[in-house]
Amino acid sequence: MLRVNSLSKSFGKNLVLDNVSKDFARGKIYGLLGRNGAGKTTFLRIISNLIYEYQGEVTYNNKTLKENQEVIDEIILIHNKMIPKNLETERIKSIYKRAGTLLPKWDEEIKDELLKEFNLDDKTKFNKLSEGNKNIVTLILGLASGKNVLLFDEPSTGLDANNRYKFYKILMDKTYAEEKLVVISSHIIDEIEKLLEEVIILEDSKFIVEEEISNLQEKALYISGQDKLVDSFTAKKNIISEKSIGGLKTCGIYDEISNEERDQIISQGCEIKPIPLQDFFVYITERKEK
């Protein structure tokens, strides 16, 4: 388990993370969502030991992250700028050879399988690749790293639809087969929703939402129908969106709703359905802004 306890981080007078805590379990895929500048990358860089100065504690399997190589060797942050400038003129093969000398659990077999899956020739120089294929090189590096905690910052940048599908399928298979702990930070929320088991929304330096996707689908709901009925059903609920057309109304709520309430809503001719994660994210973060 990766445990973040009372984590705070400021850059000058700018408070980016304010006393956030969270437990992350292996065998799960988490979505870390937030608007630009919310602190997602800072959070990922801290828990991957790329930022050393902060308040609070990060542990993995009850061992502290700071200055502990055993723990550091379990975690990797994968992003599209992770190939150093001085290696950009080298061939893919050479880059992976260097990775193999630096990563104790580097998996050459997985690397070869993924190169074939994504149809990449490892004799190609990195700087001759398209932006999408450059990103694939970094994704393969992460997936073949042998590390148990995989942190992805905008993993689908530049990827076409086919390669995005391949990547997410491979990631899901590895997560469950090898019990990886995966955190994905992405702005393409509708694309990753089906992968996630838990969603975390970072806003105003805090985790304002921490929900299992299954729970979120039971609590974040659109209720649509005749306006007076919808108003009656949602009067005591936490309303996050409202839209009216003529005498019809749709309210978005984020609240507990009993089976009895659900049956009553449907029996009165109203419709109830889950709010897509993308919409929910927009409603929650816009409301905080107001």
C-alpha positions as CSV (number, residue, x, y, z in Angstrom):
1,M,0.0,0.0,0.0
2,L,1.1,3.5,-0.8
3,R,0.1,5.9,2.0
4,V,0.2,9.7,1.8
5,N,-0.3,11.3,5.2
6,S,-0.9,15.0,5.9
7,L,1.0,16.1,2.7
8,S,1.5,19.8,2.1
9,K,3.5,21.7,-0.5
10,S,4.0,25.3,-1.3
11,F,6.0,27.1,-3.9
12,G,6.8,30.5,-2.4
13,K,3.4,31.9,-1.2
14,N,1.5,29.5,-3.5
15,L,0.0,26.7,-1.5
16,V,-0.4,23.8,-3.9
17,L,-1.3,20.9,-1.6
18,D,-2.9,21.5,1.8
19,N,-2.7,18.6,4.3
20,V,-3.9,15.9,1.9
21,S,-4.0,12.2,2.9
22,K,-4.8,9.1,0.9
23,D,-4.2,5.4,0.8
24,F,-3.6,3.7,-2.5
25,A,-3.9,-0.1,-2.9
26,R,-2.2,-2.4,-5.4
27,G,-4.4,-4.0,-8.1
28,K,-6.4,-0.8,-8.6
29,I,-6.4,2.0,-11.2
30,Y,-7.0,5.5,-9.7
31,G,-7.9,8.6,-11.6
32,L,-6.4,11.9,-10.4
33,L,-8.4,14.7,-11.8
34,G,-8.0,18.5,-11.6
35,R,-8.0,21.7,-13.6
36,N,-4.8,23.1,-15.0
37,G,-2.5,24.3,-12.2
38,A,-4.5,22.3,-9.5
39,G,-1.4,20.5,-8.3
40,K,-1.8,17.1,-9.9
41,T,1.8,16.9,-11.4
42,T,3.2,18.2,-8.1
43,F,1.4,15.5,-6.2
44,L,2.7,12.8,-8.6
45,R,6.3,14.2,-8.5
46,I,6.3,14.1,-4.7
47,I,5.1,10.5,-4.4
48,S,7.6,9.4,-7.1
49,N,10.4,11.1,-5.1
50,L,11.1,13.8,-7.7
51,I,10.3,16.6,-5.3
52,Y,12.0,16.1,-1.9
53,E,10.9,19.1,0.1
54,Y,7.4,18.9,1.5
55,Q,5.5,18.6,4.8
56,G,4.0,15.2,5.7
57,E,4.9,11.6,4.9
58,V,4.8,9.2,2.0
59,T,5.2,5.5,2.7
60,Y,5.1,2.3,0.7
61,N,4.4,-1.0,2.6
62,N,5.1,1.0,5.8
63,K,8.5,2.2,4.7
64,T,9.2,5.9,4.2
65,L,9.8,7.2,0.7
66,K,12.4,9.8,1.5
67,E,16.0,8.6,1.1
68,N,14.9,5.0,0.9
69,Q,16.1,3.4,-2.3
70,E,14.2,0.2,-1.7
71,V,10.9,2.2,-1.8
72,I,12.1,4.5,-4.7
73,D,12.8,1.4,-6.8
74,E,9.1,0.5,-6.6
75,I,7.7,3.7,-8.1
76,I,7.9,5.4,-11.5
77,L,6.4,8.5,-13.0
78,I,5.7,8.2,-16.7
79,H,5.3,11.4,-18.8
80,N,6.0,12.5,-22.3
81,K,9.1,14.6,-21.3
82,M,10.9,11.8,-19.4
83,I,13.5,11.1,-22.1
84,P,16.5,13.4,-21.3
85,K,17.5,15.9,-23.9
86,N,21.0,14.3,-24.3
87,L,19.4,11.0,-25.3
88,E,16.9,12.4,-27.9
89,T,19.3,11.7,-30.8
90,E,19.9,8.1,-29.8
91,R,18.1,5.1,-31.2
92,I,15.1,3.6,-29.2
93,K,17.2,0.5,-28.6
94,S,20.0,2.5,-27.0
95,I,17.5,4.3,-24.7
96,Y,16.0,1.1,-23.5
97,K,19.5,-0.4,-23.0
98,R,20.3,2.5,-20.7
99,A,17.0,2.0,-18.9
100,G,17.9,-1.6,-18.3
101,T,21.1,-0.7,-16.5
102,L,19.2,1.8,-14.3
103,L,16.1,-0.2,-13.5
104,P,16.8,-3.3,-11.3
105,K,13.6,-5.1,-12.4
106,W,13.6,-4.1,-16.1
107,D,11.7,-6.6,-18.2
108,E,13.3,-7.1,-21.6
109,E,10.7,-9.5,-22.7
110,I,7.8,-7.1,-22.0
111,K,9.7,-4.4,-23.8
112,D,10.1,-6.5,-26.9
113,E,6.4,-7.6,-26.8
114,L,5.2,-3.9,-26.6
115,L,7.5,-2.7,-29.4
116,K,5.9,-5.4,-31.6
117,E,2.4,-4.5,-30.4
118,F,2.9,-0.8,-31.2
119,N,4.8,-1.6,-34.4
120,L,7.9,0.4,-33.4
121,D,11.3,-0.2,-34.9
122,D,13.8,0.1,-32.1
123,K,16.5,1.1,-34.6
124,T,14.7,4.4,-35.1
125,K,16.2,7.5,-33.5
126,F,14.0,9.0,-30.9
127,N,14.1,12.5,-32.4
128,K,12.8,11.1,-35.7
129,L,9.6,9.8,-34.2
130,S,6.2,11.5,-34.3
131,E,5.0,13.0,-31.0
132,G,2.6,10.1,-30.5
133,N,5.3,7.5,-31.0
134,K,7.7,9.4,-28.7
135,N,5.0,9.1,-26.1
136,I,4.7,5.4,-26.8
137,V,8.4,5.0,-26.1
138,T,7.9,6.4,-22.7
139,L,4.8,4.3,-22.0
140,I,6.7,1.2,-22.9
141,L,9.5,2.3,-20.6
142,G,7.1,2.5,-17.8
143,L,5.3,-0.7,-18.5
144,A,8.6,-2.6,-18.8
145,S,10.2,-1.0,-15.8
146,G,9.2,-3.8,-13.4
147,K,8.0,-1.3,-10.9
148,N,4.8,-1.9,-8.9
149,V,3.6,1.7,-8.7
150,L,3.0,3.2,-12.1
151,L,2.1,6.9,-12.2
152,F,1.0,8.3,-15.5
153,D,0.8,12.0,-16.3
154,E,-1.3,12.6,-19.4
155,P,-0.5,9.2,-20.9
156,S,-2.5,9.5,-24.1
157,T,-0.8,12.7,-25.4
158,G,-0.4,12.4,-29.2
159,L,-1.7,8.9,-29.4
160,D,-4.2,8.0,-32.1
161,A,-7.4,6.1,-31.2
162,N,-6.0,2.7,-32.0
163,N,-2.9,3.2,-29.9
164,R,-4.9,4.7,-27.0
165,Y,-7.1,1.6,-27.0
166,K,-4.1,-0.7,-27.1
167,F,-2.4,1.1,-24.2
168,Y,-5.4,1.1,-21.9
169,K,-6.1,-2.6,-22.6
170,I,-2.4,-3.5,-21.8
171,L,-2.5,-1.3,-18.7
172,M,-5.7,-3.0,-17.4
173,D,-4.3,-6.4,-18.1
174,K,-1.0,-5.7,-16.2
175,T,-2.8,-4.0,-13.3
176,Y,-4.9,-7.0,-12.5
177,A,-2.6,-9.8,-13.5
178,E,0.5,-8.3,-11.7
179,E,-1.4,-6.3,-9.0
180,K,0.1,-3.0,-10.1
181,L,-0.9,0.2,-8.3
182,V,-1.8,2.7,-11.1
183,V,-2.6,6.4,-10.9
184,I,-3.6,8.2,-14.1
185,S,-3.8,12.0,-14.4
186,S,-5.6,13.0,-17.6
187,H,-7.7,15.8,-19.0
188,I,-9.4,13.3,-21.3
189,I,-11.8,12.1,-18.6
190,D,-14.4,10.4,-20.7
191,E,-11.7,8.2,-22.2
192,I,-10.4,6.9,-18.9
193,E,-13.6,6.6,-17.0
194,K,-14.2,2.9,-17.8
195,L,-10.7,2.1,-16.6
196,L,-10.9,3.7,-13.2
197,E,-12.0,2.0,-10.0
198,E,-11.6,5.2,-7.9
199,V,-11.6,8.9,-8.7
200,I,-9.8,11.7,-6.8
201,I,-10.5,15.3,-7.7
202,L,-7.9,17.9,-6.6
203,E,-9.2,21.5,-6.3
204,D,-8.1,24.4,-4.1
205,S,-5.1,22.4,-2.7
206,K,-7.5,19.7,-1.4
207,F,-9.0,16.4,-2.4
208,I,-12.6,17.5,-2.7
209,V,-13.8,14.1,-4.0
210,E,-12.5,10.6,-3.2
211,E,-15.0,8.0,-4.5
212,E,-15.1,4.5,-5.8
213,I,-16.5,4.8,-9.3
214,S,-19.3,2.3,-8.4
215,N,-20.3,4.6,-5.5
216,L,-20.1,7.7,-7.6
217,Q,-22.4,6.2,-10.2
218,E,-25.0,5.7,-7.4
219,K,-24.6,9.2,-6.0
220,A,-23.9,11.5,-9.0
221,L,-27.3,11.4,-10.8
222,Y,-29.3,13.3,-13.3
223,I,-33.0,13.4,-12.4
224,S,-35.2,14.6,-15.3
225,G,-39.0,15.2,-15.6
226,Q,-41.8,17.6,-14.9
227,D,-40.2,20.6,-13.1
228,K,-42.3,20.5,-9.9
229,L,-41.7,16.8,-9.4
230,V,-38.0,17.2,-9.9
231,D,-37.9,20.1,-7.5
232,S,-39.8,18.0,-4.9
233,F,-37.5,15.0,-5.3
234,T,-34.3,17.1,-5.1
235,A,-35.4,19.7,-2.4
236,K,-33.1,18.2,0.3
237,K,-30.4,16.9,-2.0
238,N,-27.0,18.3,-2.9
239,I,-27.7,19.9,-6.3
240,I,-24.7,20.4,-8.5
241,S,-26.5,21.4,-11.8
242,E,-29.9,22.5,-13.1
243,K,-31.3,22.9,-16.5
244,S,-34.9,23.8,-17.5
245,I,-36.7,23.8,-20.8
246,G,-40.4,24.7,-20.8
247,G,-42.0,22.7,-18.0
248,L,-39.3,20.1,-17.9
249,K,-36.2,20.1,-15.7
250,T,-33.0,18.2,-15.2
251,C,-31.2,18.4,-11.9
252,G,-27.8,16.9,-11.3
253,I,-27.3,15.7,-7.7
254,Y,-24.3,14.4,-5.7
255,D,-25.9,12.7,-2.7
256,E,-27.1,9.5,-1.2
257,I,-30.4,8.2,-2.6
258,S,-32.3,5.2,-1.2
259,N,-33.9,2.5,-3.2
260,E,-37.2,3.7,-2.0
261,E,-36.5,7.2,-3.3
262,R,-35.3,5.8,-6.6
263,D,-38.5,3.7,-7.0
264,Q,-40.6,6.7,-6.2
265,I,-38.9,9.0,-8.7
266,I,-39.3,6.4,-11.5
267,S,-43.0,5.6,-10.5
268,Q,-43.8,9.3,-11.0
269,G,-42.6,9.3,-14.6
270,C,-39.2,10.9,-14.0
271,E,-35.9,9.6,-15.4
272,I,-32.8,8.9,-13.3
273,K,-29.4,8.1,-14.7
274,P,-25.7,8.4,-13.7
275,I,-23.9,11.7,-14.5
276,P,-20.9,11.0,-16.8
277,L,-17.6,11.6,-15.0
278,Q,-16.6,14.4,-17.3
279,D,-19.8,16.3,-16.5
280,F,-19.5,15.6,-12.8
281,F,-15.9,16.9,-12.8
282,V,-17.0,20.2,-14.5
283,Y,-20.0,20.7,-12.2
284,I,-17.9,20.1,-9.0
285,T,-15.0,22.2,-9.9
286,E,-17.1,25.1,-11.3
287,R,-19.2,25.1,-8.1
288,K,-16.0,25.3,-6.0
289,E,-14.9,28.2,-8.2
290,K,-18.1,30.1,-7.5
